[in-house]
Amino acid sequence: MGKLEAEVSNTLEERNSKGSLQRKLQSRHLTMMAIGGAIGTGLFVSSGSTISTAGPGGALAAYILVGIMVYFVMNSLGELSAFLPVPGAFDIYASKYIDPALGFALGWNYWYTTAITVPADLVASTLIMKYWFPDSPSILWSALFLGLLLILNVLSVKAYGESEYWFAGIKVISIIVFLVIGVAMIFGIMGGHTVGFSNFTEGDAPFHGGLVSIFSVVLIAGFAFQGTEVIATAAGETENPSKNVPKAIRSIFWRILIFYVLTIFVIGLIIPYTDPNLLKSGVQNVSISPFTLVLQRAGLAFAASVMNAVLLTSVLSAANSAMYASSRMLWALAKEGKAPRIFARLNRRGIPMWALCTTAFIGLASFLASLFGNGSVFIWLVNASALTGFIKWFGIAVSHYRFRKAYVAQGRDLNELPFKAKWYPLGPVITLLFFVVFIFGQTLFYGDQISWAEIIATYIGLPIFLLLWLGYKIIKKTKIVPLMECDFGGKE
């Protein structure tokens, strides 16, 4: 009887794989995917400029504040995705619990955010390779890495999960080694002298520039934390999602927050915020990355080359995660009838090839680096995707708020939820307040040096989002879903 049941199960799985994605990802994959998506150049490179701008204490405060926001976002996402683990989650949650028009706009916003991240990271990888091969053509590295990412995603979802697991693993090991070396330097075990806490009180440290500087660093920190929500996109391809998604949610936030906070703390102790090299930190100059500066002060002459290799895997990991998330969102939109049906097609391995190839095509934008210069194209692409990340968090918070209201209104038992978010409704409310501050507070820091080109590049995602939302609402004549009519069916 057991053999017969196994054969029937295998037959059903094979049949279902032709029309739906396959559940091949495990809890360890989810955790490392979220780490890989969230820990990238924002930590390895840009952390230096945050310390220079706000001082060690200001930078630390900023990352903690954003960490609190991410905590609430991940809790909201955990409750939603554990109850309904489906690809294209942001579109479906908003459509079911708020308004189909908002779901449409959030789905395309998320696709745009992740799709444009692929060429941004490819350009960053080209800048990194220039460290070793300064005279090589940019298009060579863009094409090579784009092909590599495409292969990893074409093989199977498990191949993607394994590649991301090891990519992210390199980051984690590098950060742990860095923290061990940094602590040894602070207490005089390495580097020749005891660093102590003197740099935390140098000049007007620890809070250089006051609240204005802290707020400006909060914006940078917010961009750095983007990527953790890939767990929701991957939930539809995860084994036993009602168990593994909450498990990943519980662990991932604390790991990411600890990595960010401890790293900023160690860098702030070892390198004074007045060090001019912190201002020069950028993808195109890894030799003065704050990580490299610390390792050099520890007497490790090969630090620049090692950090360059780590940064390369970091950028490719982020690009790998973005290509996966983008293709799944496009597939989900097509399944919902909100994108051309061709994108809903899967191959025998359960891979949405048309959606994947379309995302790869967007990656060809990285080839513009050969025409307009690597640094310029990188800035264009990052600015184009930055604000849309916060719109994504806005969608998660509002969807969770409405989900819980409808769940209770329909007389359902909260104890039956696979994962129950803490601090409701405070969590979604705080997230929404942060969203308003992030979106409308940025203009406060342009001052006399206002750049309309920079403002347009930063805010272009907002009118596009509103156009999608209102346009779909007008054409389809959608309405806000009443609480008693919110659909809790389709639970997998």
C-alpha positions as CSV (number, residue, x, y, z in Angstrom):
1,M,0.0,0.0,0.0
2,G,2.9,2.4,0.8
3,K,4.5,1.8,-2.6
4,L,1.2,2.5,-4.3
5,E,0.7,5.7,-2.4
6,A,4.2,6.8,-3.3
7,E,3.6,6.1,-6.9
8,V,0.3,8.1,-6.9
9,S,2.1,10.9,-5.1
10,N,4.9,11.0,-7.6
11,T,2.4,11.0,-10.5
12,L,0.4,13.9,-9.0
13,E,3.6,15.8,-8.4
14,E,4.8,15.3,-11.9
15,R,1.4,16.4,-13.3
16,N,1.2,19.4,-11.1
17,S,4.7,20.5,-12.0
18,K,3.5,21.2,-15.5
19,G,1.2,23.9,-14.4
20,S,2.6,25.2,-11.1
21,L,6.0,25.9,-9.5
22,Q,7.7,23.1,-7.6
23,R,8.3,23.2,-3.9
24,K,12.1,22.4,-3.8
25,L,13.4,25.1,-1.4
26,Q,14.2,24.3,2.2
27,S,14.3,26.4,5.3
28,R,18.1,26.9,5.1
29,H,17.6,28.2,1.5
30,L,15.0,30.7,2.6
31,T,17.2,32.1,5.4
32,M,20.3,32.5,3.2
33,M,18.3,33.9,0.3
34,A,17.1,36.7,2.6
35,I,20.6,37.3,3.9
36,G,21.9,37.3,0.4
37,G,19.3,39.8,-0.7
38,A,19.8,42.2,2.2
39,I,23.5,42.2,2.8
40,G,25.4,43.6,-0.2
41,T,27.3,46.7,-1.2
42,G,25.3,48.7,1.3
43,L,27.2,47.0,4.1
44,F,30.5,46.2,2.5
45,V,31.1,49.6,0.9
46,S,28.5,52.3,1.7
47,S,28.7,51.8,5.5
48,G,31.8,54.0,5.5
49,S,30.0,57.1,4.2
50,T,27.2,56.7,6.8
51,I,29.8,56.8,9.6
52,S,31.5,59.8,8.0
53,T,28.1,61.6,7.7
54,A,26.6,61.0,11.1
55,G,29.5,59.8,13.2
56,P,29.7,56.3,14.7
57,G,26.9,56.8,17.1
58,G,24.6,58.4,14.5
59,A,25.2,55.7,12.0
60,L,24.5,53.1,14.7
61,A,21.3,54.8,15.8
62,A,20.1,55.0,12.1
63,Y,20.6,51.3,11.4
64,I,18.9,50.4,14.7
65,L,15.9,52.5,13.8
66,V,15.6,51.0,10.3
67,G,16.1,47.6,11.9
68,I,13.0,48.2,14.0
69,M,11.0,49.0,10.9
70,V,12.3,45.9,9.2
71,Y,11.4,43.9,12.2
72,F,7.7,44.9,11.9
73,V,7.7,44.5,8.1
74,M,9.1,40.9,8.5
75,N,6.5,40.1,11.2
76,S,3.7,41.3,8.9
77,L,5.1,39.4,6.0
78,G,5.5,36.3,8.1
79,E,1.8,36.2,9.1
80,L,0.7,36.8,5.5
81,S,3.1,34.4,3.8
82,A,2.8,31.5,6.3
83,F,-1.0,31.7,5.9
84,L,-1.0,31.9,2.1
85,P,2.4,30.9,0.7
86,V,2.1,31.8,-3.0
87,P,4.4,33.3,-5.6
88,G,3.6,36.9,-6.4
89,A,2.6,37.4,-2.8
90,F,2.5,41.2,-2.8
91,D,0.1,41.3,-5.7
92,I,-2.2,38.6,-4.3
93,Y,-2.3,39.8,-0.7
94,A,-3.3,43.4,-1.7
95,S,-5.8,42.1,-4.2
96,K,-7.5,39.8,-1.7
97,Y,-7.5,42.1,1.3
98,I,-7.5,45.7,0.0
99,D,-8.2,46.3,-3.7
100,P,-7.3,44.5,-6.9
101,A,-6.1,47.7,-8.4
102,L,-3.6,48.2,-5.6
103,G,-2.5,44.5,-6.0
104,F,-1.9,45.2,-9.7
105,A,0.2,48.2,-9.0
106,L,2.2,46.5,-6.2
107,G,2.9,43.5,-8.4
108,W,4.3,45.5,-11.3
109,N,6.1,47.8,-8.8
110,Y,7.9,44.7,-7.3
111,W,8.7,43.3,-10.7
112,Y,10.2,46.7,-11.8
113,T,12.2,47.0,-8.6
114,T,13.8,43.6,-8.8
115,A,14.2,43.6,-12.6
116,I,16.1,46.9,-12.6
117,T,18.3,45.6,-9.7
118,V,19.7,43.0,-12.0
119,P,21.5,45.4,-14.4
120,A,22.5,47.6,-11.5
121,D,24.3,44.7,-9.8
122,L,25.8,43.6,-13.2
123,V,27.3,47.1,-13.6
124,A,28.6,47.0,-10.0
125,S,30.3,43.6,-10.8
126,T,31.9,45.2,-13.9
127,L,33.2,48.0,-11.7
128,I,34.6,45.4,-9.3
129,M,36.4,43.5,-12.0
130,K,38.1,46.7,-13.2
131,Y,40.1,46.4,-10.0
132,W,41.9,43.4,-11.4
133,F,41.5,44.1,-15.1
134,P,41.4,47.9,-15.5
135,D,41.6,47.9,-19.3
136,S,39.0,45.1,-20.0
137,P,35.7,46.0,-21.8
138,S,32.7,46.4,-19.5
139,I,30.4,44.5,-21.8
140,L,32.6,41.4,-21.4
141,W,31.9,41.1,-17.7
142,S,28.3,42.1,-18.0
143,A,27.7,39.4,-20.6
144,L,29.6,36.8,-18.7
145,F,27.9,37.3,-15.3
146,L,24.4,37.7,-16.9
147,G,24.9,34.3,-18.6
148,L,26.0,32.8,-15.3
149,L,22.9,34.1,-13.5
150,L,20.7,32.9,-16.3
151,I,22.2,29.4,-16.1
152,L,21.8,29.1,-12.4
153,N,18.1,30.1,-12.6
154,V,17.4,27.9,-15.7
155,L,18.6,24.6,-14.1
156,S,16.0,24.3,-11.4
157,V,14.7,26.2,-8.4
158,K,16.8,24.0,-6.2
159,A,19.9,24.9,-8.2
160,Y,19.1,28.6,-7.6
161,G,18.5,27.9,-3.9
162,E,21.8,26.1,-3.5
163,S,23.8,28.7,-5.4
164,E,22.3,31.5,-3.3
165,Y,23.0,29.5,-0.2
166,W,26.7,29.4,-0.9
167,F,26.9,32.9,-2.3
168,A,25.3,34.2,1.0
169,G,27.4,31.8,3.0
170,I,30.6,33.6,1.8
171,K,29.2,36.9,3.0
172,V,28.3,35.5,6.4
173,I,31.8,33.9,6.9
174,S,33.5,37.1,5.7
175,I,31.5,39.2,8.2
176,I,32.2,36.9,11.1
177,V,36.0,36.8,10.3
178,F,35.9,40.6,10.0
179,L,34.2,41.0,13.4
180,V,36.7,38.6,15.1
181,I,39.6,40.6,13.7
182,G,38.0,43.9,14.6
183,V,37.4,42.9,18.2
184,A,41.0,41.7,18.4
185,M,42.2,45.1,17.2
186,I,39.9,47.0,19.7
187,F,41.5,45.1,22.6
188,G,45.1,45.3,21.2
189,I,45.5,41.7,20.2
190,M,46.1,42.6,16.6
191,G,47.3,45.8,14.9
192,G,50.0,46.7,17.4
193,H,48.0,48.9,19.8
194,T,44.7,49.0,21.7
195,V,42.1,51.0,19.9
196,G,39.6,51.1,22.7
197,F,36.7,53.6,22.5
198,S,38.6,56.8,21.8
199,N,37.2,57.2,18.2
200,F,33.7,57.2,19.6
201,T,34.4,60.6,21.4
202,E,36.7,62.2,18.8
203,G,35.6,65.7,17.7
204,D,31.8,66.0,18.0
205,A,31.3,62.2,17.9
206,P,29.5,60.0,18.5
207,F,26.6,62.0,16.9
208,H,28.2,64.1,14.2
209,G,25.8,66.6,12.5
210,G,22.9,66.0,14.9
211,L,19.5,64.8,14.0
212,V,19.7,66.0,10.4
213,S,22.7,63.8,9.7
214,I,21.1,60.8,11.5
215,F,18.0,61.2,9.4
216,S,20.0,61.3,6.1
217,V,21.8,58.1,7.1
218,V,18.4,56.5,7.9
219,L,17.6,56.9,4.3
220,I,20.8,55.1,3.2
221,A,20.2,52.4,5.8
222,G,16.7,51.8,4.5
223,F,18.0,51.1,1.0
224,A,20.6,48.8,2.5
225,F,18.0,46.6,4.2
226,Q,16.0,46.0,1.1
227,G,15.8,42.4,-0.1
228,T,14.7,40.5,3.0
229,E,11.2,40.2,1.6
230,V,12.3,37.7,-1.0
231,I,11.1,35.1,1.5
232,A,7.5,35.8,0.5
233,T,8.3,35.4,-3.2
234,A,10.0,32.1,-2.5
235,A,7.3,30.8,-0.2
236,G,5.4,29.3,-3.1
237,E,8.3,27.1,-3.9
238,T,9.2,26.1,-0.4
239,E,8.8,22.7,1.3
240,N,6.2,22.8,4.1
241,P,5.8,26.6,4.0
242,S,3.6,26.9,7.0
243,K,6.5,25.6,9.1
244,N,9.6,26.7,7.2
245,V,8.5,30.3,6.4
246,P,7.9,31.2,10.1
247,K,11.2,29.6,11.0
248,A,13.1,31.6,8.5
249,I,11.2,34.8,9.4
250,R,12.1,34.4,13.1
251,S,15.8,33.9,12.5
252,I,16.6,36.1,9.5
253,F,15.8,39.5,11.1
254,W,18.0,39.1,14.1
255,R,20.9,37.7,12.0
256,I,20.8,40.7,9.6
257,L,20.4,43.2,12.3
258,I,23.3,41.8,14.3
259,F,25.5,41.7,11.2
260,Y,24.7,45.4,10.4
261,V,24.8,46.8,13.9
262,L,28.0,45.0,15.1
263,T,29.8,45.8,11.8
264,I,29.0,49.5,12.1
265,F,30.0,49.5,15.7
266,V,33.4,47.8,15.0
267,I,34.2,50.1,12.1
268,G,33.2,53.2,14.1
269,L,35.5,52.2,16.9
270,I,38.5,51.4,14.7
271,I,38.3,54.2,12.1
272,P,37.6,57.8,13.1
273,Y,34.6,59.4,11.3
274,T,37.0,62.2,10.2
275,D,39.1,59.7,8.1
276,P,38.8,61.2,4.5
277,N,38.9,57.7,3.0
278,L,35.4,57.0,4.5
279,L,34.0,59.7,2.2
280,K,35.5,58.0,-0.9
281,S,34.0,54.6,-0.2
282,G,32.3,53.4,-3.4
283,V,31.9,50.3,-5.6
284,Q,34.4,51.6,-8.0
285,N,37.1,52.0,-5.3
286,V,37.1,48.9,-3.2
287,S,40.6,49.5,-2.0
288,I,39.2,52.0,0.5
289,S,36.1,50.1,1.5
290,P,35.8,50.4,5.3
291,F,36.2,46.6,5.5
292,T,39.5,46.9,3.6
293,L,40.7,49.9,5.8
294,V,40.2,47.8,9.0
295,L,42.0,44.8,7.6
296,Q,44.9,46.9,6.4
297,R,45.2,48.4,9.8
298,A,45.3,44.9,11.2
299,G,48.5,44.4,9.1
300,L,46.8,42.2,6.4
301,A,48.4,43.5,3.1
302,F,46.2,41.3,0.9
303,A,43.0,42.9,2.3
304,A,42.0,44.7,-0.9
305,S,42.1,41.7,-3.1
306,V,40.3,39.5,-0.6
307,M,37.5,42.2,-0.1
308,N,37.2,42.6,-3.8
309,A,36.5,38.9,-4.2
310,V,34.0,39.0,-1.3
311,L,32.3,42.0,-2.8
312,L,32.0,40.3,-6.2
313,T,30.2,37.3,-4.7
314,S,28.0,39.8,-2.7
315,V,26.9,41.7,-5.8
316,L,26.3,38.5,-7.8
317,S,24.3,37.1,-4.9
318,A,22.0,40.1,-4.9
319,A,21.7,39.9,-8.7
320,N,20.9,36.2,-8.5
321,S,18.2,36.9,-5.9
322,A,16.7,39.8,-7.9
323,M,16.5,37.7,-11.1
324,Y,14.7,34.9,-9.3
325,A,12.2,37.2,-7.5
326,S,11.5,39.2,-10.7
327,S,10.7,36.2,-12.8
328,R,8.4,34.7,-10.2
329,M,6.5,37.9,-9.8
330,L,6.0,38.2,-13.6
331,W,4.8,34.6,-13.7
332,A,2.3,35.3,-10.9
333,L,1.0,38.4,-12.6
334,A,0.4,36.4,-15.7
335,K,-1.4,33.6,-13.8
336,E,-3.7,36.3,-12.3
337,G,-4.4,37.7,-15.8
338,K,-2.5,41.0,-15.0
339,A,0.4,40.3,-17.5
340,P,0.5,38.5,-20.9
341,R,-0.4,34.8,-20.6
342,I,2.9,33.8,-22.2
343,F,4.7,34.6,-19.0
344,A,2.7,32.0,-17.1
345,R,4.3,29.1,-19.1
346,L,6.6,26.7,-17.2
347,N,9.1,24.2,-18.6
348,R,9.3,20.6,-17.3
349,R,11.5,21.7,-14.4
350,G,8.8,24.2,-13.2
351,I,10.8,27.2,-14.4
352,P,8.9,30.2,-15.9
353,M,11.3,30.5,-18.9
354,W,9.5,33.4,-20.6
355,A,9.4,35.4,-17.4
356,L,13.0,34.5,-16.7
357,C,14.3,35.5,-20.1
358,T,12.4,38.8,-20.0
359,T,14.1,39.6,-16.7
360,A,17.5,38.6,-18.3
361,F,16.6,41.0,-21.2
362,I,16.2,43.8,-18.8
363,G,19.7,42.9,-17.5
364,L,21.0,43.9,-20.9
365,A,20.7,47.5,-19.7
366,S,24.1,46.9,-18.0
367,F,25.6,47.0,-21.5
368,L,24.9,50.7,-21.5
369,A,28.0,51.0,-19.2
370,S,30.2,50.6,-22.3
371,L,28.6,53.7,-23.9
372,F,28.0,56.0,-20.9
373,G,30.5,54.9,-18.3
374,N,30.2,52.4,-15.5
375,G,29.7,54.9,-12.6
376,S,27.0,56.9,-14.3
377,V,24.9,53.9,-15.4
378,F,25.2,52.4,-11.9
379,I,23.9,55.6,-10.3
380,W,21.0,55.8,-12.9
381,L,19.9,52.3,-12.2
382,V,20.1,52.5,-8.4
383,N,18.2,55.8,-8.3
384,A,15.6,54.2,-10.6
385,S,14.9,51.3,-8.2
386,A,15.5,52.9,-4.8
387,L,12.2,54.5,-3.9
388,T,10.1,51.5,-5.2
389,G,11.6,49.4,-2.4
390,F,9.8,51.5,0.2
391,I,6.5,51.3,-1.8
392,K,6.9,47.5,-1.5
393,W,7.1,47.8,2.3
394,F,4.1,50.1,2.3
395,G,2.1,47.4,0.5
396,I,3.1,44.7,3.0
397,A,2.1,46.8,6.0
398,V,-1.3,47.8,4.6
399,S,-2.1,44.3,3.4
400,H,-1.3,42.9,6.8
401,Y,-3.4,45.5,8.6
402,R,-6.4,44.7,6.4
403,F,-5.8,40.9,6.6
404,R,-5.9,40.9,10.4
405,K,-9.0,43.2,10.5
406,A,-10.9,41.0,8.1
407,Y,-9.7,37.8,9.8
408,V,-11.2,38.9,13.1
409,A,-14.3,40.4,11.5
410,Q,-15.2,37.1,10.0
411,G,-15.0,35.4,13.4
412,R,-11.8,33.4,12.8
413,D,-9.5,32.2,15.6
414,L,-6.2,34.0,15.6
415,N,-4.6,31.0,17.4
416,E,-5.1,29.0,14.2
417,L,-2.7,31.2,12.3
418,P,0.6,29.4,11.4
419,F,2.5,32.6,12.4
420,K,1.0,35.5,14.4
421,A,2.8,38.8,14.1
422,K,3.7,40.5,17.3
423,W,2.7,44.1,18.3
424,Y,-0.3,44.3,16.0
425,P,-1.5,46.9,15.0
426,L,1.5,48.9,16.2
427,G,3.8,47.2,13.7
428,P,1.9,48.1,10.5
429,V,1.3,51.6,11.8
430,I,5.0,52.3,12.5
431,T,5.9,50.9,9.1
432,L,3.5,53.3,7.4
433,L,4.9,56.3,9.4
434,F,8.4,55.3,8.3
435,F,7.2,55.1,4.7
436,V,5.9,58.7,4.9
437,V,9.1,59.9,6.4
438,F,11.2,58.1,3.8
439,I,9.2,59.3,0.8
440,F,8.6,62.9,1.7
441,G,11.5,63.6,4.0
442,Q,14.2,63.2,1.4
443,T,13.7,66.6,-0.1
444,L,14.7,68.2,3.2
445,F,18.3,67.3,2.5
446,Y,18.8,68.8,-1.0
447,G,19.2,72.3,0.5
448,D,20.9,74.9,-1.7
449,Q,22.5,72.1,-3.8
450,I,19.1,71.0,-5.2
451,S,19.3,68.9,-8.3
452,W,16.1,68.4,-10.3
453,A,17.7,65.6,-12.2
454,E,18.4,63.8,-8.9
455,I,14.9,64.4,-7.6
456,I,13.3,63.1,-10.8
457,A,15.5,60.0,-10.8
458,T,14.6,59.4,-7.1
459,Y,10.9,60.0,-7.3
460,I,10.1,58.6,-10.8
461,G,8.9,55.3,-9.3
462,L,6.1,57.1,-7.3
463,P,4.1,58.6,-10.2
464,I,4.5,55.3,-12.1
465,F,3.1,53.4,-9.2
466,L,0.1,55.8,-8.8
467,L,-0.5,55.7,-12.5
468,L,-0.7,51.9,-12.5
469,W,-2.9,51.9,-9.4
470,L,-5.4,54.6,-10.6
471,G,-5.3,53.5,-14.2
472,Y,-6.3,49.9,-13.4
473,K,-8.9,51.1,-10.9
474,I,-10.6,53.3,-13.5
475,I,-10.4,50.8,-16.3
476,K,-11.5,47.8,-14.3
477,K,-13.8,49.8,-12.0
478,T,-12.5,48.0,-8.9
479,K,-13.5,48.9,-5.3
480,I,-12.0,48.4,-1.9
481,V,-12.9,44.9,-0.7
482,P,-15.3,44.9,2.4
483,L,-13.8,43.2,5.4
484,M,-16.6,40.5,5.4
485,E,-15.8,39.7,1.7
486,C,-12.1,39.3,2.0
487,D,-11.2,35.9,0.5
488,F,-9.3,33.5,2.8
489,G,-9.6,30.6,0.4
490,G,-6.8,29.3,-1.7
491,K,-4.7,28.4,1.3
492,E,-2.1,25.9,0.4
